[in-house]
Amino acid sequence: MKISPEQLKLYAVTDRSWLKPDETLASVTEELLRAGVSCVQLREKNASDEEILQEAALLKEICERYNVPLIINDRPDLAQKANASGVHVGLSDMGIQKARQLLGPDFIIGGSAHNVEEALAAQNAGADYIGCGAVFGSTTKTNVTQLPVETLRAICQAVEIPVVAIGGVTADNLYLLAGSGISGAAVVSGLFKPANKAEAVRHFLTELQKL
């Protein structure tokens, strides 16, 4: 396994729209890593390829210093160009098998799933981990279907690879996922929005330890 459950415990997913005037994606990411974030996904839907590669170069240097994987969202080609640790492909993105063919055996490939069938398909296609949601709705996507905790639990029981919960996850609602079997939580606004990033990370890690 190229990524461990421990590395997926607190998975930060970037969103530049939450940055304050005195912040950059690199500065906030370093702040989060210093506090204990264990994985970073560069996910900037409205950025150009050039912008993504520029941000990836900055984040890669920071992530390497903290020995944390850098995952690129949606784009295996850009993950390869950036020499990132891996890529996360959704159901509507380039398939997991195609990503594996392009990137080879050593890249981390994450897949998305909303039910047991999709999770098993992602695992069989060669995914290293699965992101499941939206467990509590979403602050970044509209028209999402909420994933019942029972379904999340069934997915965790069905697959042998780590599962990460995503979608509206906060430190205050994590307790609702206790006993589900997840390895960690992927968080966007809960990490990038707070003024005190270190305190936000500490709060998440405290609650994650209770699962």
C-alpha positions as CSV (number, residue, x, y, z in Angstrom):
1,M,0.0,0.0,0.0
2,K,1.4,3.3,-1.1
3,I,-0.5,5.4,1.4
4,S,-1.2,4.4,5.0
5,P,-4.4,4.9,6.9
6,E,-2.4,7.2,9.3
7,Q,-1.4,9.4,6.4
8,L,-5.1,9.9,5.5
9,K,-6.2,10.8,9.1
10,L,-6.5,14.6,8.4
11,Y,-6.6,15.3,4.7
12,A,-6.6,18.9,3.7
13,V,-8.3,19.8,0.4
14,T,-7.3,23.3,-0.8
15,D,-9.7,26.1,-1.7
16,R,-8.2,29.5,-2.5
17,S,-11.5,31.2,-2.1
18,W,-11.1,31.0,1.7
19,L,-7.7,32.8,1.6
20,K,-7.4,36.2,3.4
21,P,-5.5,39.1,1.7
22,D,-2.4,38.3,3.7
23,E,-2.5,34.6,3.0
24,T,-1.2,32.4,0.2
25,L,-2.0,28.8,-0.5
26,A,1.6,27.9,0.3
27,S,1.6,29.8,3.6
28,V,-1.7,28.3,4.8
29,T,-0.7,24.8,3.7
30,E,2.6,25.1,5.7
31,E,0.7,26.3,8.7
32,L,-1.7,23.3,8.5
33,L,1.2,20.9,8.0
34,R,3.1,22.3,10.9
35,A,0.0,21.7,13.1
36,G,-0.4,18.1,12.0
37,V,-2.3,17.7,8.7
38,S,-1.2,14.4,7.2
39,C,-2.2,14.7,3.5
40,V,-2.8,17.6,1.1
41,Q,-4.9,17.7,-2.1
42,L,-4.5,20.6,-4.5
43,R,-8.1,21.1,-5.7
44,E,-8.6,24.4,-7.5
45,K,-11.4,23.9,-10.0
46,N,-11.2,27.4,-11.5
47,A,-7.4,27.5,-11.9
48,S,-5.6,27.2,-15.2
49,D,-3.2,24.4,-15.9
50,E,-0.3,26.8,-15.5
51,E,-1.6,28.1,-12.1
52,I,-2.1,24.5,-10.9
53,L,1.5,23.6,-11.8
54,Q,2.8,26.7,-10.2
55,E,0.9,26.1,-7.0
56,A,1.9,22.4,-7.1
57,A,5.6,23.3,-7.3
58,L,5.3,25.4,-4.1
59,L,3.2,22.9,-2.2
60,K,5.4,19.9,-3.2
61,E,8.4,21.6,-1.7
62,I,6.5,22.2,1.5
63,C,4.9,18.8,1.7
64,E,8.3,17.1,1.1
65,R,9.7,19.0,4.1
66,Y,6.9,17.5,6.3
67,N,7.0,14.1,4.6
68,V,3.3,14.5,3.6
69,P,1.8,13.3,0.3
70,L,0.7,15.9,-2.2
71,I,-2.3,14.8,-4.3
72,I,-3.6,16.6,-7.4
73,N,-7.3,16.6,-8.0
74,D,-8.8,15.3,-11.2
75,R,-5.8,15.6,-13.5
76,P,-3.3,12.6,-13.8
77,D,-1.5,14.5,-16.5
78,L,-0.8,17.5,-14.2
79,A,0.1,15.2,-11.3
80,Q,2.7,13.6,-13.5
81,K,4.1,16.9,-14.7
82,A,4.3,18.2,-11.1
83,N,5.8,15.0,-9.9
84,A,3.2,14.9,-7.1
85,S,2.7,11.9,-4.9
86,G,-0.6,11.1,-6.6
87,V,-4.0,12.0,-8.0
88,H,-7.6,11.8,-6.9
89,V,-10.0,11.0,-9.7
90,G,-13.8,11.4,-9.3
91,L,-16.5,9.3,-11.0
92,S,-16.7,11.8,-13.9
93,D,-12.9,12.2,-14.2
94,M,-10.4,10.1,-16.1
95,G,-10.9,6.5,-14.9
96,I,-8.7,5.0,-12.3
97,Q,-7.4,2.4,-14.7
98,K,-6.4,5.0,-17.2
99,A,-4.7,7.0,-14.5
100,R,-2.8,4.0,-13.4
101,Q,-1.7,3.3,-17.0
102,L,-0.4,6.8,-17.3
103,L,1.2,7.2,-13.9
104,G,2.6,3.7,-13.2
105,P,2.5,1.6,-10.1
106,D,4.2,4.0,-7.7
107,F,1.8,6.9,-7.8
108,I,-1.0,7.2,-5.2
109,I,-4.4,7.0,-6.9
110,G,-7.6,7.9,-4.9
111,G,-11.1,7.3,-6.2
112,S,-14.5,8.6,-5.2
113,A,-17.5,6.4,-4.3
114,H,-21.1,7.0,-3.1
115,N,-22.1,3.3,-2.6
116,V,-20.6,-0.1,-2.0
117,E,-20.7,-1.0,-5.8
118,E,-18.7,2.1,-6.7
119,A,-16.2,1.5,-3.9
120,L,-15.6,-2.1,-4.9
121,A,-15.2,-1.0,-8.6
122,A,-12.6,1.7,-7.5
123,Q,-10.7,-0.9,-5.4
124,N,-10.7,-3.4,-8.3
125,A,-9.6,-0.7,-10.7
126,G,-6.5,-0.1,-8.6
127,A,-7.4,2.7,-6.3
128,D,-5.1,3.1,-3.2
129,Y,-7.9,4.8,-1.1
130,I,-11.5,5.9,-1.5
131,G,-13.1,9.3,-0.7
132,C,-16.7,8.9,0.3
133,G,-19.3,11.6,0.7
134,A,-20.9,13.9,1.0
135,V,-21.4,12.7,4.6
136,F,-22.7,16.0,5.9
137,G,-23.6,17.9,2.7
138,S,-21.0,20.1,1.2
139,T,-19.7,23.7,1.4
140,T,-17.9,23.4,-2.0
141,K,-20.4,21.6,-4.2
142,T,-24.1,22.2,-5.0
143,N,-26.7,19.6,-5.6
144,V,-24.9,16.9,-3.7
145,T,-26.6,13.9,-2.2
146,Q,-25.8,13.2,1.4
147,L,-24.3,9.8,2.1
148,P,-25.9,8.0,5.1
149,V,-23.5,6.8,7.8
150,E,-24.9,3.3,7.3
151,T,-23.7,3.4,3.7
152,L,-20.3,4.7,4.8
153,R,-20.0,1.9,7.3
154,A,-21.0,-0.7,4.6
155,I,-18.3,0.7,2.2
156,C,-15.6,0.5,4.9
157,Q,-16.6,-3.1,5.6
158,A,-16.7,-4.0,1.9
159,V,-13.2,-2.8,0.8
160,E,-9.7,-3.5,2.0
161,I,-8.3,-0.1,1.2
162,P,-8.6,3.0,3.4
163,V,-11.7,5.1,3.3
164,V,-11.8,8.9,3.9
165,A,-15.1,10.8,4.7
166,I,-15.6,14.1,2.9
167,G,-18.4,16.6,2.7
168,G,-19.3,19.2,5.3
169,V,-17.0,17.5,7.9
170,T,-16.3,19.6,11.0
171,A,-14.6,18.8,14.3
172,D,-18.0,19.1,15.9
173,N,-19.8,16.6,13.8
174,L,-17.1,13.9,13.5
175,Y,-18.5,12.0,16.5
176,L,-21.4,11.0,14.3
177,L,-19.0,8.9,12.2
178,A,-17.7,6.9,15.2
179,G,-17.7,3.2,14.5
180,S,-18.0,3.7,10.7
181,G,-14.5,2.4,10.0
182,I,-13.1,5.4,8.2
183,S,-9.3,6.0,8.3
184,G,-9.7,9.8,8.3
185,A,-11.5,12.9,7.1
186,A,-11.0,15.2,4.1
187,V,-11.7,18.8,5.0
188,V,-11.9,22.0,3.0
189,S,-13.5,25.0,4.7
190,G,-13.0,23.5,8.2
191,L,-9.3,24.0,7.8
192,F,-8.9,26.9,5.3
193,K,-11.6,29.2,6.8
194,P,-10.6,29.5,10.5
195,A,-8.4,32.4,11.5
196,N,-6.5,30.1,13.9
197,K,-5.5,27.2,11.6
198,A,-3.4,25.5,14.2
199,E,-6.2,25.4,16.7
200,A,-8.6,24.0,14.0
201,V,-6.1,21.2,13.2
202,R,-5.7,20.4,16.9
203,H,-9.5,20.2,17.4
204,F,-9.9,17.9,14.4
205,L,-7.1,15.6,15.5
206,T,-8.5,15.4,19.0
207,E,-11.9,14.3,17.7
208,L,-10.4,11.9,15.1
209,Q,-8.6,10.1,17.9
210,K,-12.0,9.3,19.4
211,L,-13.4,7.5,16.3
